[in-house]
Amino acid sequence: MPRYFFHTSECPSLDEAGTELPDIAAAKAEALQTSGQIIKQGSMGSLWKGIPWEMKVTDGPLPDGQTLFVVRLTAIQYGSAS
């Protein structure tokens, strides 16, 4: 079974262990589910400061793993909304 590695821009440590999943579709579902959990926890402090949040999914530990896909979230505030 393939192993996928999930790295987030907010986390100083990289995913060195990875997660075994049946295929890339399962890895995409896992990335979206985990991203949703992080949003619910409010752990994306820099998002509203104009800094995009990313989850990079690779096929091996960084720096050697190849990027398979990236989930990127950007929040843009318009006008004087606070």
Gaussian input, Z-matrix of N, CA and C with variables (Angstrom, degrees):
# hf/3-21g

backbone

0 1
 N
 C     1     B1
 C     2     B2     1     A1
 N     3     B3     2     A2     1     D1
 C     4     B4     3     A3     2     D2
 C     5     B5     4     A4     3     D3
 N     6     B6     5     A5     4     D4
 C     7     B7     6     A6     5     D5
 C     8     B8     7     A7     6     D6
 N     9     B9     8     A8     7     D7
 C    10    B10     9     A9     8     D8
 C    11    B11    10    A10     9     D9
 N    12    B12    11    A11    10    D10
 C    13    B13    12    A12    11    D11
 C    14    B14    13    A13    12    D12
 N    15    B15    14    A14    13    D13
 C    16    B16    15    A15    14    D14
 C    17    B17    16    A16    15    D15
 N    18    B18    17    A17    16    D16
 C    19    B19    18    A18    17    D17
 C    20    B20    19    A19    18    D18
 N    21    B21    20    A20    19    D19
 C    22    B22    21    A21    20    D20
 C    23    B23    22    A22    21    D21
 N    24    B24    23    A23    22    D22
 C    25    B25    24    A24    23    D23
 C    26    B26    25    A25    24    D24
 N    27    B27    26    A26    25    D25
 C    28    B28    27    A27    26    D26
 C    29    B29    28    A28    27    D27
 N    30    B30    29    A29    28    D28
 C    31    B31    30    A30    29    D29
 C    32    B32    31    A31    30    D30
 N    33    B33    32    A32    31    D31
 C    34    B34    33    A33    32    D32
 C    35    B35    34    A34    33    D33
 N    36    B36    35    A35    34    D34
 C    37    B37    36    A36    35    D35
 C    38    B38    37    A37    36    D36
 N    39    B39    38    A38    37    D37
 C    40    B40    39    A39    38    D38
 C    41    B41    40    A40    39    D39
 N    42    B42    41    A41    40    D40
 C    43    B43    42    A42    41    D41
 C    44    B44    43    A43    42    D42
 N    45    B45    44    A44    43    D43
 C    46    B46    45    A45    44    D44
 C    47    B47    46    A46    45    D45
 N    48    B48    47    A47    46    D46
 C    49    B49    48    A48    47    D47
 C    50    B50    49    A49    48    D48
 N    51    B51    50    A50    49    D49
 C    52    B52    51    A51    50    D50
 C    53    B53    52    A52    51    D51
 N    54    B54    53    A53    52    D52
 C    55    B55    54    A54    53    D53
 C    56    B56    55    A55    54    D54
 N    57    B57    56    A56    55    D55
 C    58    B58    57    A57    56    D56
 C    59    B59    58    A58    57    D57
 N    60    B60    59    A59    58    D58
 C    61    B61    60    A60    59    D59
 C    62    B62    61    A61    60    D60
 N    63    B63    62    A62    61    D61
 C    64    B64    63    A63    62    D62
 C    65    B65    64    A64    63    D63
 N    66    B66    65    A65    64    D64
 C    67    B67    66    A66    65    D65
 C    68    B68    67    A67    66    D66
 N    69    B69    68    A68    67    D67
 C    70    B70    69    A69    68    D68
 C    71    B71    70    A70    69    D69
 N    72    B72    71    A71    70    D70
 C    73    B73    72    A72    71    D71
 C    74    B74    73    A73    72    D72
 N    75    B75    74    A74    73    D73
 C    76    B76    75    A75    74    D74
 C    77    B77    76    A76    75    D75
 N    78    B78    77    A77    76    D76
 C    79    B79    78    A78    77    D77
 C    80    B80    79    A79    78    D78
 N    81    B81    80    A80    79    D79
 C    82    B82    81    A81    80    D80
 C    83    B83    82    A82    81    D81
 N    84    B84    83    A83    82    D82
 C    85    B85    84    A84    83    D83
 C    86    B86    85    A85    84    D84
 N    87    B87    86    A86    85    D85
 C    88    B88    87    A87    86    D86
 C    89    B89    88    A88    87    D87
 N    90    B90    89    A89    88    D88
 C    91    B91    90    A90    89    D89
 C    92    B92    91    A91    90    D90
 N    93    B93    92    A92    91    D91
 C    94    B94    93    A93    92    D92
 C    95    B95    94    A94    93    D93
 N    96    B96    95    A95    94    D94
 C    97    B97    96    A96    95    D95
 C    98    B98    97    A97    96    D96
 N    99    B99    98    A98    97    D97
 C   100   B100    99    A99    98    D98
 C   101   B101   100   A100    99    D99
 N   102   B102   101   A101   100   D100
 C   103   B103   102   A102   101   D101
 C   104   B104   103   A103   102   D102
 N   105   B105   104   A104   103   D103
 C   106   B106   105   A105   104   D104
 C   107   B107   106   A106   105   D105
 N   108   B108   107   A107   106   D106
 C   109   B109   108   A108   107   D107
 C   110   B110   109   A109   108   D108
 N   111   B111   110   A110   109   D109
 C   112   B112   111   A111   110   D110
 C   113   B113   112   A112   111   D111
 N   114   B114   113   A113   112   D112
 C   115   B115   114   A114   113   D113
 C   116   B116   115   A115   114   D114
 N   117   B117   116   A116   115   D115
 C   118   B118   117   A117   116   D116
 C   119   B119   118   A118   117   D117
 N   120   B120   119   A119   118   D118
 C   121   B121   120   A120   119   D119
 C   122   B122   121   A121   120   D120
 N   123   B123   122   A122   121   D121
 C   124   B124   123   A123   122   D122
 C   125   B125   124   A124   123   D123
 N   126   B126   125   A125   124   D124
 C   127   B127   126   A126   125   D125
 C   128   B128   127   A127   126   D126
 N   129   B129   128   A128   127   D127
 C   130   B130   129   A129   128   D128
 C   131   B131   130   A130   129   D129
 N   132   B132   131   A131   130   D130
 C   133   B133   132   A132   131   D131
 C   134   B134   133   A133   132   D132
 N   135   B135   134   A134   133   D133
 C   136   B136   135   A135   134   D134
 C   137   B137   136   A136   135   D135
 N   138   B138   137   A137   136   D136
 C   139   B139   138   A138   137   D137
 C   140   B140   139   A139   138   D138
 N   141   B141   140   A140   139   D139
 C   142   B142   141   A141   140   D140
 C   143   B143   142   A142   141   D141
 N   144   B144   143   A143   142   D142
 C   145   B145   144   A144   143   D143
 C   146   B146   145   A145   144   D144
 N   147   B147   146   A146   145   D145
 C   148   B148   147   A147   146   D146
 C   149   B149   148   A148   147   D147
 N   150   B150   149   A149   148   D148
 C   151   B151   150   A150   149   D149
 C   152   B152   151   A151   150   D150
 N   153   B153   152   A152   151   D151
 C   154   B154   153   A153   152   D152
 C   155   B155   154   A154   153   D153
 N   156   B156   155   A155   154   D154
 C   157   B157   156   A156   155   D155
 C   158   B158   157   A157   156   D156
 N   159   B159   158   A158   157   D157
 C   160   B160   159   A159   158   D158
 C   161   B161   160   A160   159   D159
 N   162   B162   161   A161   160   D160
 C   163   B163   162   A162   161   D161
 C   164   B164   163   A163   162   D162
 N   165   B165   164   A164   163   D163
 C   166   B166   165   A165   164   D164
 C   167   B167   166   A166   165   D165
 N   168   B168   167   A167   166   D166
 C   169   B169   168   A168   167   D167
 C   170   B170   169   A169   168   D168
 N   171   B171   170   A170   169   D169
 C   172   B172   171   A171   170   D170
 C   173   B173   172   A172   171   D171
 N   174   B174   173   A173   172   D172
 C   175   B175   174   A174   173   D173
 C   176   B176   175   A175   174   D174
 N   177   B177   176   A176   175   D175
 C   178   B178   177   A177   176   D176
 C   179   B179   178   A178   177   D177
 N   180   B180   179   A179   178   D178
 C   181   B181   180   A180   179   D179
 C   182   B182   181   A181   180   D180
 N   183   B183   182   A182   181   D181
 C   184   B184   183   A183   182   D182
 C   185   B185   184   A184   183   D183
 N   186   B186   185   A185   184   D184
 C   187   B187   186   A186   185   D185
 C   188   B188   187   A187   186   D186
 N   189   B189   188   A188   187   D187
 C   190   B190   189   A189   188   D188
 C   191   B191   190   A190   189   D189
 N   192   B192   191   A191   190   D190
 C   193   B193   192   A192   191   D191
 C   194   B194   193   A193   192   D192
 N   195   B195   194   A194   193   D193
 C   196   B196   195   A195   194   D194
 C   197   B197   196   A196   195   D195
 N   198   B198   197   A197   196   D196
 C   199   B199   198   A198   197   D197
 C   200   B200   199   A199   198   D198
 N   201   B201   200   A200   199   D199
 C   202   B202   201   A201   200   D200
 C   203   B203   202   A202   201   D201
 N   204   B204   203   A203   202   D202
 C   205   B205   204   A204   203   D203
 C   206   B206   205   A205   204   D204
 N   207   B207   206   A206   205   D205
 C   208   B208   207   A207   206   D206
 C   209   B209   208   A208   207   D207
 N   210   B210   209   A209   208   D208
 C   211   B211   210   A210   209   D209
 C   212   B212   211   A211   210   D210
 N   213   B213   212   A212   211   D211
 C   214   B214   213   A213   212   D212
 C   215   B215   214   A214   213   D213
 N   216   B216   215   A215   214   D214
 C   217   B217   216   A216   215   D215
 C   218   B218   217   A217   216   D216
 N   219   B219   218   A218   217   D217
 C   220   B220   219   A219   218   D218
 C   221   B221   220   A220   219   D219
 N   222   B222   221   A221   220   D220
 C   223   B223   222   A222   221   D221
 C   224   B224   223   A223   222   D222
 N   225   B225   224   A224   223   D223
 C   226   B226   225   A225   224   D224
 C   227   B227   226   A226   225   D225
 N   228   B228   227   A227   226   D226
 C   229   B229   228   A228   227   D227
 C   230   B230   229   A229   228   D228
 N   231   B231   230   A230   229   D229
 C   232   B232   231   A231   230   D230
 C   233   B233   232   A232   231   D231
 N   234   B234   233   A233   232   D232
 C   235   B235   234   A234   233   D233
 C   236   B236   235   A235   234   D234
 N   237   B237   236   A236   235   D235
 C   238   B238   237   A237   236   D236
 C   239   B239   238   A238   237   D237
 N   240   B240   239   A239   238   D238
 C   241   B241   240   A240   239   D239
 C   242   B242   241   A241   240   D240
 N   243   B243   242   A242   241   D241
 C   244   B244   243   A243   242   D242
 C   245   B245   244   A244   243   D243

   B1=1.4529
   B2=1.5316
   B3=1.3428
   B4=1.4660
   B5=1.5295
   B6=1.3136
   B7=1.4638
   B8=1.5269
   B9=1.3281
   B10=1.4569
   B11=1.5250
   B12=1.3286
   B13=1.4545
   B14=1.5251
   B15=1.3306
   B16=1.4603
   B17=1.5306
   B18=1.3232
   B19=1.4626
   B20=1.5277
   B21=1.3410
   B22=1.4646
   B23=1.5201
   B24=1.3255
   B25=1.4615
   B26=1.5219
   B27=1.3236
   B28=1.4630
   B29=1.5227
   B30=1.3009
   B31=1.4656
   B32=1.5266
   B33=1.3395
   B34=1.4632
   B35=1.5327
   B36=1.3254
   B37=1.4629
   B38=1.5247
   B39=1.3206
   B40=1.4619
   B41=1.5207
   B42=1.3146
   B43=1.4639
   B44=1.5251
   B45=1.3174
   B46=1.4664
   B47=1.5264
   B48=1.3498
   B49=1.4685
   B50=1.5223
   B51=1.3229
   B52=1.4559
   B53=1.5171
   B54=1.3196
   B55=1.4605
   B56=1.5214
   B57=1.3203
   B58=1.4660
   B59=1.5188
   B60=1.3239
   B61=1.4613
   B62=1.5256
   B63=1.3400
   B64=1.4612
   B65=1.5266
   B66=1.3517
   B67=1.4642
   B68=1.5186
   B69=1.3325
   B70=1.4621
   B71=1.5276
   B72=1.3249
   B73=1.4726
   B74=1.5251
   B75=1.3182
   B76=1.4674
   B77=1.5288
   B78=1.3265
   B79=1.4655
   B80=1.5282
   B81=1.3313
   B82=1.4676
   B83=1.5237
   B84=1.3236
   B85=1.4693
   B86=1.5236
   B87=1.3233
   B88=1.4657
   B89=1.5270
   B90=1.3216
   B91=1.4619
   B92=1.5243
   B93=1.3230
   B94=1.4664
   B95=1.5217
   B96=1.3243
   B97=1.4657
   B98=1.5283
   B99=1.3166
   B100=1.4615
   B101=1.5228
   B102=1.3269
   B103=1.4618
   B104=1.5222
   B105=1.3293
   B106=1.4637
   B107=1.5146
   B108=1.3278
   B109=1.4658
   B110=1.5262
   B111=1.3193
   B112=1.4624
   B113=1.5265
   B114=1.3338
   B115=1.4671
   B116=1.5251
   B117=1.3412
   B118=1.4682
   B119=1.5183
   B120=1.3264
   B121=1.4613
   B122=1.5251
   B123=1.3151
   B124=1.4587
   B125=1.5135
   B126=1.3074
   B127=1.4642
   B128=1.5224
   B129=1.3071
   B130=1.4660
   B131=1.5237
   B132=1.3187
   B133=1.4563
   B134=1.5155
   B135=1.3100
   B136=1.4627
   B137=1.5245
   B138=1.3255
   B139=1.4642
   B140=1.5240
   B141=1.3282
   B142=1.4578
   B143=1.5203
   B144=1.3044
   B145=1.4644
   B146=1.5278
   B147=1.3294
   B148=1.4561
   B149=1.5179
   B150=1.3305
   B151=1.4630
   B152=1.5226
   B153=1.3246
   B154=1.4696
   B155=1.5303
   B156=1.3178
   B157=1.4677
   B158=1.5175
   B159=1.3287
   B160=1.4622
   B161=1.5177
   B162=1.3139
   B163=1.4593
   B164=1.5243
   B165=1.3233
   B166=1.4603
   B167=1.5213
   B168=1.3154
   B169=1.4643
   B170=1.5254
   B171=1.3344
   B172=1.4578
   B173=1.5256
   B174=1.3283
   B175=1.4627
   B176=1.5303
   B177=1.3228
   B178=1.4600
   B179=1.5109
   B180=1.3283
   B181=1.4641
   B182=1.5316
   B183=1.3173
   B184=1.4662
   B185=1.5173
   B186=1.2972
   B187=1.4576
   B188=1.5282
   B189=1.3175
   B190=1.4667
   B191=1.5269
   B192=1.3385
   B193=1.4583
   B194=1.5195
   B195=1.3205
   B196=1.4638
   B197=1.5260
   B198=1.3281
   B199=1.4562
   B200=1.5206
   B201=1.3370
   B202=1.4631
   B203=1.5204
   B204=1.3400
   B205=1.4632
   B206=1.5216
   B207=1.3292
   B208=1.4613
   B209=1.5185
   B210=1.3344
   B211=1.4659
   B212=1.5250
   B213=1.3218
   B214=1.4670
   B215=1.5232
   B216=1.3253
   B217=1.4606
   B218=1.5194
   B219=1.3230
   B220=1.4536
   B221=1.5204
   B222=1.3227
   B223=1.4619
   B224=1.5229
   B225=1.3188
   B226=1.4562
   B227=1.5187
   B228=1.3161
   B229=1.4637
   B230=1.5196
   B231=1.3295
   B232=1.4532
   B233=1.5163
   B234=1.3080
   B235=1.4510
   B236=1.5157
   B237=1.3263
   B238=1.4648
   B239=1.5189
   B240=1.3248
   B241=1.4686
   B242=1.5187
   B243=1.3420
   B244=1.4745
   B245=1.4924
   A1=107.75
   A2=117.74
   A3=120.43
   A4=111.83
   A5=115.19
   A6=122.25
   A7=107.78
   A8=116.11
   A9=122.61
   A10=108.74
   A11=116.21
   A12=122.68
   A13=108.28
   A14=116.44
   A15=123.22
   A16=108.78
   A17=116.92
   A18=122.75
   A19=108.39
   A20=117.40
   A21=120.18
   A22=110.51
   A23=115.20
   A24=121.12
   A25=111.99
   A26=119.14
   A27=122.64
   A28=112.64
   A29=117.31
   A30=121.10
   A31=109.54
   A32=117.31
   A33=118.97
   A34=113.89
   A35=117.50
   A36=119.59
   A37=109.78
   A38=115.42
   A39=121.01
   A40=110.22
   A41=115.92
   A42=121.84
   A43=107.45
   A44=115.97
   A45=120.99
   A46=112.10
   A47=117.27
   A48=121.03
   A49=112.55
   A50=116.68
   A51=120.29
   A52=112.11
   A53=115.27
   A54=123.17
   A55=108.23
   A56=115.95
   A57=119.84
   A58=109.32
   A59=115.43
   A60=122.23
   A61=107.85
   A62=117.53
   A63=120.12
   A64=115.30
   A65=116.97
   A66=118.89
   A67=109.85
   A68=115.80
   A69=120.21
   A70=111.90
   A71=118.30
   A72=120.52
   A73=109.87
   A74=117.09
   A75=120.98
   A76=110.30
   A77=117.36
   A78=120.94
   A79=110.65
   A80=117.25
   A81=120.91
   A82=110.62
   A83=116.72
   A84=120.76
   A85=110.28
   A86=117.20
   A87=121.73
   A88=110.96
   A89=117.27
   A90=121.31
   A91=111.20
   A92=117.31
   A93=120.27
   A94=111.54
   A95=117.23
   A96=120.59
   A97=110.34
   A98=116.88
   A99=120.57
   A100=110.97
   A101=117.96
   A102=121.36
   A103=110.52
   A104=116.90
   A105=121.31
   A106=112.22
   A107=117.44
   A108=121.22
   A109=110.56
   A110=116.84
   A111=120.61
   A112=110.03
   A113=117.85
   A114=121.39
   A115=109.89
   A116=117.24
   A117=121.10
   A118=111.98
   A119=117.13
   A120=121.36
   A121=112.05
   A122=116.87
   A123=120.72
   A124=113.00
   A125=117.24
   A126=121.69
   A127=113.62
   A128=118.25
   A129=120.92
   A130=109.60
   A131=116.97
   A132=122.23
   A133=114.75
   A134=117.82
   A135=120.58
   A136=112.70
   A137=117.50
   A138=120.96
   A139=111.38
   A140=117.64
   A141=121.18
   A142=112.55
   A143=117.49
   A144=121.83
   A145=110.29
   A146=116.58
   A147=121.38
   A148=114.33
   A149=116.45
   A150=120.49
   A151=108.29
   A152=118.74
   A153=120.33
   A154=111.38
   A155=115.74
   A156=122.63
   A157=106.59
   A158=116.41
   A159=119.80
   A160=112.02
   A161=114.32
   A162=121.89
   A163=105.75
   A164=114.87
   A165=121.25
   A166=107.54
   A167=116.90
   A168=121.81
   A169=107.87
   A170=114.61
   A171=121.04
   A172=110.83
   A173=114.95
   A174=119.89
   A175=112.49
   A176=116.66
   A177=122.23
   A178=109.02
   A179=117.25
   A180=119.31
   A181=110.47
   A182=116.23
   A183=120.08
   A184=108.52
   A185=119.51
   A186=127.56
   A187=114.29
   A188=118.08
   A189=119.97
   A190=114.71
   A191=117.63
   A192=120.32
   A193=112.13
   A194=115.96
   A195=121.70
   A196=109.39
   A197=117.20
   A198=121.40
   A199=109.09
   A200=115.45
   A201=121.66
   A202=110.82
   A203=116.48
   A204=121.88
   A205=109.27
   A206=115.37
   A207=122.28
   A208=108.36
   A209=116.41
   A210=122.47
   A211=104.99
   A212=117.52
   A213=121.49
   A214=109.07
   A215=115.42
   A216=121.34
   A217=108.62
   A218=115.25
   A219=121.25
   A220=108.19
   A221=116.10
   A222=121.18
   A223=107.89
   A224=116.02
   A225=121.13
   A226=107.92
   A227=115.47
   A228=120.59
   A229=108.44
   A230=116.29
   A231=121.61
   A232=109.73
   A233=115.97
   A234=120.69
   A235=112.03
   A236=115.08
   A237=120.44
   A238=112.55
   A239=118.22
   A240=121.02
   A241=109.18
   A242=115.31
   A243=117.81
   A244=112.23
   D1=135.50
   D2=-179.51
   D3=-66.18
   D4=153.00
   D5=177.38
   D6=-113.44
   D7=132.55
   D8=-179.20
   D9=-117.11
   D10=145.09
   D11=-176.31
   D12=-118.25
   D13=127.80
   D14=-173.30
   D15=-112.08
   D16=113.57
   D17=-177.12
   D18=-117.09
   D19=130.38
   D20=178.94
   D21=-111.79
   D22=150.59
   D23=-178.82
   D24=-70.26
   D25=-21.48
   D26=-178.94
   D27=-85.64
   D28=-15.40
   D29=-173.43
   D30=-100.96
   D31=123.19
   D32=-179.06
   D33=-69.13
   D34=-24.14
   D35=179.81
   D36=-98.35
   D37=146.02
   D38=-179.25
   D39=-91.37
   D40=157.54
   D41=175.87
   D42=-76.13
   D43=104.76
   D44=-179.37
   D45=-93.45
   D46=-19.73
   D47=-175.40
   D48=-91.57
   D49=-38.90
   D50=-177.00
   D51=74.69
   D52=176.14
   D53=-179.17
   D54=-134.70
   D55=130.14
   D56=176.51
   D57=-79.41
   D58=127.08
   D59=178.95
   D60=-139.28
   D61=153.91
   D62=-174.07
   D63=-64.27
   D64=-33.62
   D65=-176.19
   D66=-165.15
   D67=178.65
   D68=-177.21
   D69=-66.71
   D70=-30.37
   D71=176.51
   D72=-61.60
   D73=-40.81
   D74=177.69
   D75=-67.68
   D76=-35.83
   D77=177.55
   D78=-66.07
   D79=-39.14
   D80=177.28
   D81=-64.37
   D82=-43.51
   D83=178.51
   D84=-62.69
   D85=-42.33
   D86=178.83
   D87=-63.47
   D88=-41.71
   D89=179.23
   D90=-62.34
   D91=-43.22
   D92=179.50
   D93=-68.75
   D94=-41.05
   D95=179.20
   D96=-63.82
   D97=-45.19
   D98=179.87
   D99=-66.04
   D100=-39.55
   D101=176.71
   D102=-60.25
   D103=-42.68
   D104=177.43
   D105=-61.35
   D106=-40.36
   D107=178.09
   D108=-64.62
   D109=-40.05
   D110=179.19
   D111=-65.52
   D112=-40.03
   D113=177.02
   D114=-61.23
   D115=-46.16
   D116=-179.99
   D117=-60.04
   D118=-35.87
   D119=-179.54
   D120=-75.57
   D121=-11.43
   D122=-178.93
   D123=71.32
   D124=29.95
   D125=-175.26
   D126=-90.20
   D127=17.10
   D128=-178.38
   D129=-113.24
   D130=56.23
   D131=-174.69
   D132=-55.02
   D133=-38.03
   D134=-176.26
   D135=-79.24
   D136=-10.76
   D137=-176.64
   D138=-58.05
   D139=-43.91
   D140=-178.39
   D141=-80.97
   D142=0.82
   D143=175.03
   D144=-97.65
   D145=11.09
   D146=177.79
   D147=86.35
   D148=9.76
   D149=179.44
   D150=-100.99
   D151=116.89
   D152=-179.64
   D153=-62.27
   D154=145.92
   D155=174.84
   D156=-100.42
   D157=139.05
   D158=-179.00
   D159=-134.46
   D160=146.63
   D161=166.23
   D162=-121.66
   D163=115.83
   D164=178.94
   D165=-99.10
   D166=128.60
   D167=178.94
   D168=-110.26
   D169=125.39
   D170=-176.10
   D171=-123.53
   D172=167.81
   D173=179.79
   D174=-95.31
   D175=6.80
   D176=177.87
   D177=-166.73
   D178=169.63
   D179=178.73
   D180=-63.18
   D181=148.03
   D182=175.52
   D183=-75.93
   D184=149.26
   D185=10.64
   D186=-90.56
   D187=-1.06
   D188=-173.62
   D189=-85.64
   D190=-23.11
   D191=-177.90
   D192=-66.94
   D193=143.94
   D194=177.65
   D195=-85.56
   D196=136.54
   D197=177.63
   D198=-70.95
   D199=127.40
   D200=177.87
   D201=-94.84
   D202=-42.78
   D203=175.90
   D204=-164.91
   D205=165.28
   D206=-179.85
   D207=-131.87
   D208=133.64
   D209=169.64
   D210=-98.61
   D211=121.35
   D212=-177.92
   D213=-124.38
   D214=129.64
   D215=177.11
   D216=-118.45
   D217=133.44
   D218=177.75
   D219=-131.52
   D220=132.05
   D221=175.79
   D222=-108.96
   D223=130.54
   D224=179.63
   D225=-123.99
   D226=122.99
   D227=178.37
   D228=-101.65
   D229=130.83
   D230=179.99
   D231=-109.91
   D232=147.90
   D233=176.08
   D234=68.19
   D235=-151.42
   D236=-175.26
   D237=-101.19
   D238=20.50
   D239=178.11
   D240=-60.23
   D241=139.64
   D242=179.86
   D243=-126.80

